[in-house]
């Protein structure tokens, strides 16, 4: 659904439902509505734990209740996660809030972002396992001596889930080979592939998109924010005939990291999304999370967003629908 500047209020509403535990692993926080909701959870007896990046401002945490333990990651990359776990051990109230958005005014209200909320105990417990590995313990207080970030982490969480009858894949960076999972999802395209990514520098993912674009009967469209950055795949994709456009002309940041496969039609519609930019840093050193959701309904919602973002660039109907390169490979 389109939240229309109510991202923070929506997150607050879910935090307000926490009854027992609340774990947050967030790159950057500076929203008082959310911070005060976290404080209120602590005040009503919820166990609250917070992991934050040491490499960014996190100004909102100056208002955090002083009794809430905060572990600032000592990382070689960055803790780039954006996830919140509510009541992980509850069958009916276990929720995970994730996606691409940081808890800052720019990300919540101005930049193009997505928020995914999953009510599922198994997925919540998997996120909690990842949180505990970084936290260094399963208890209320962190253990800096045993906490693990970046390349120190292990591939030790389950990856395959069924939620409401839909397959969901869950992967964490840098331990779980996230880029290979994204590549496999991209290469599974039968008909349509759309993607919107802030930073795109991985050659293997660029080559996968070019191969899909060159396949008979496929249509590929993409948006990249950091189109002029060092190593960007933007120019190679354009040169290969992929209908990709830069979003740098807009005043705010297109902060998404998603792909939509086989929507509006295909045998296995799916969405790839999370905190993981399509970059080597995200693959090898950053702490990230990534979901692959096999659901036509979810894919349709993301596709609607993609079309809205793409249409903002005033691409003509003829250019949008013309597919000579895609229908007839070289």
Phi, psi and omega in degrees: 000154177274118188274343172049066175066025175240026178303311185293321180292325177293315178298317177302317182300323178285319177300323179297341179275349183299133182247330186233310184224149178214114180243133180232128172236100192227131179298313185212134182229129175200054177227118186289329177300316181286316181299318180292329174293322176295316178300318180295323177297316177300317183293335179264013171099006178284136174285119183245133175228143187224127172246129183226156176285141176272355187260007178222173194293313184049047185298329181295337183286349174293341178262002181288141176310127184297343179275354179276122179288133178237127175255113175272119188294134173262087193244152173280327171260230175224149168280101186259006179303155170219082177216149179231132180244127181244123174047061186302332185261018179254129179295320187265340187237012177285121180229147169237131174248123181211194183129209186257351192269133166281166182265058180236154181305317181299312182291323185283328190241336187247311186283150176288119183215168175230152182231126179243128180238121183241127175258099183196125184293319183296315179293320178299320179292325177294316175298322179295323176301316178296317179300314182297326178297318177287323181292330180088004179195170175261002185265189184287334183251143179286157175238098184298333183290332183246357180292147184229132177230162174055226185293350179282347182281160179250158173277081191232016177249150174294154185242336187249128183223160169240121180235116181057033180083001182251140176286135177228128174258140181230127183219142180242144176262153357264015189276337196252011179062050187298319183300321179295327177290319177297316180300316179298321178295317179298317183287349177281358183300130173264316188231308189233138174222123175236142178215147177222112188222133179293303182242122185227100182232002183277118180297323183296322178287324175298317179294324178297317180293320178297318179296318177296317180300324182276354180285145181298128173086005182259151175235127182236133173223146182211159175231134177229130178281304185274068186280342181253004182289163180299126177079008181300141177277002185301305182297315177300324178292316177300315181297331180275000177090013177281136180280081181242143182229150177273143176255013183291344181285347179274150185292331181257171186268133169276097192264004181298160169217066185227159171225146177239121183251131173057046167230123024271356177212149179159170185280334184216075179299135181210164177232135169253124179203166180151206181268351192279105169293159182272067186226163179290326177299316179296325182284324194248335185228333184279151170273117186221164172227148185214135178246145170236110189250116180268094183200125178295323181294314179294318179300323180296319180298314179294323179295322176300318178296316181300315180298321178296315180295317182294319182293335176299337181277000177060041173285128182294157181300321182297317181290323180297319188263348181284131186221043182298319180293323185284326182278331185230091183296156182298000000 
